[in-house]
Amino acid sequence: MTQVALHQPCPPRRRFGLKTLLDAVSLYRQRCTLARLDARALEDIGITREQAEAEASRKIWDAPEFWQR
């Protein structure tokens, strides 16, 4: 009989593959949509045109840290 004892939990593995690809495509689409919003829509979500353009121009791998969990 074999027994295995774990004294501490294993660290989570980074996700790779289809989920990562789908997240990247989703982020790209969201940033493209943000770039197309008019002044009224930007005012509704509380950001300026400059902030929207800055976010829309970020690279696909430059995602907020809380999205990478």
Secondary structure, DSSP 8 states (H G I E B T S, - for coil): ------SS--------SHHHHHHHHHHHHHHHHHHH--HHHHHHHT--HHHHHHHHTS-TT---GGGG-
